[in-house]
Amino acid sequence: MTQTAVPKSPRWGYFFVMVAAMLWAVSGSSAKFLFHQGVSPFQLVQLRITLAAVCLFICLFFKNKSLLKIAKSDLIYFAILGICGMAAVQFTYLLAISKIHVAAAILLQYMAPIFIALFSVIFAKEKLKRSTVAAIVMATAGCWLVVGAYNLNVLSMNIVGIFSGIASAIAFAWYSVHGEYGMRKYNPWTVLFYAILFAAVLWNVLHPPLEAFFHKRSLVEWWWIFYIAIFGTVLPFGLYLEGINLIRATRSSITGMLEPITAGVLSYIFLNEIMEPLQLAGGVLVIFAIILLQLRQEFDDKSPAMIRAGKDK
């Protein structure tokens, strides 16, 4: 199924990603609050992804049923995108937040553009520019500072949290690249729904089916669970894919850097998480590295929306 539509202005792509970044930032701090209340990362990812799948299905069913239609031959693609992409991103991201500071976890995830660049070199056979090498070195050094590896007690750091953050960056990069591929044929919301659906199925197999729903929780806790499912998953992931649809995955990431900045402010205000000067400097290095990397990309390539529109003519 292809969608016949005139692509929106690229400016909308940047706007969509900015809104998604701010929603994700609030979601990260909300998840940290729930972890403090005793909710485990396994439970939260099951709650988040299952509620997201149900709510998105209801919205698409009543708004535009055609968005639920896909070719049988694409089921494997969506299963891989959901399991290796969406499900992996959800768990590694939440696990990182449960172990280390919210801002640090998000900054680690925003190494994703670096992995996208490496992917293009290894699999797409693109040449590695000097600016790309410099960006990778800067991002690595920045993340080293962000996680506080300069501390003499480096061996006592939460290794699980750090590696989970890096794993979330790899998973997010993979999801972005392969999600962009799917949008050459399908609407962004179709791609998102099936990625979430297969991720939900997986997490109700790995974790006892619907187990997280049978715990006694306060109204405040359920409010934040629903917030994370709708405003921290369905809406921002949908807007992010809409952004990729218009301005490509590599360009979307530069705008998405608003997320760790917002998350850092929120975690400082509400969670009293204070990052040391060297950690802040590392964050600046990561942001600068990704900006440098993205500004060196070619801007004459076609977005998925343009490719789909060309097919529909």
ZIRAHU-V301490 format. One line per field, one symbol per residue. ss: DSSP state (h for helix, s for strand, l for the rest). phi: phi as a letter, one per 30 degrees, with the letter a starting at -180 (. if undefined). A space follows every 10 residues. Layout:
ss: ???
phi: ???
//
This chain:
ss: lllllllllh hhhhhhhhhh hhhhhhhhhh hhhhhhllll hhhhhhhhhh hhhhhhhhhh hhhlhhhhll lhhhhhhhhh hhhhhhhhhh hhhhhhhhhl lhhhhhhhhl lhhhhhhhhh hhlllllllh hhhhhhhhhh hhhhhhllll lllhhhllhh hhhhhhhhhh hhhhhhhhhh hhlllllhhh hhhhhhhhhh hhhhhhllll hhhhllllhh hhhhhhhhhh hhhhhhhhhh hhhhhhhhhh hhhhhhlhhh hhhhhhhhhh llllllhhhh hhhhhhhhhh hhhhhlllll lllhhhhhhh hhl
phi: .ccdadedde eddddeddde dddddddddd ddeddddjdd eddddddddd dddddddddd ddcadddcdb dedcddeddd ddddceddde ddddddddcb eedddddddd deeddddddd ddcchddddd dddddddddd dddddedidd ddcedcdddd dddddddddd dddddddddd ddddccdedd ddeddddddd dddccdceeh eddccdbddd ddeddddddc dcbedddddd dddeecbidd dddddddddd dddddddddc chcccdeddd dddddddddd dedddcddcc dcdedddddd ddd
//
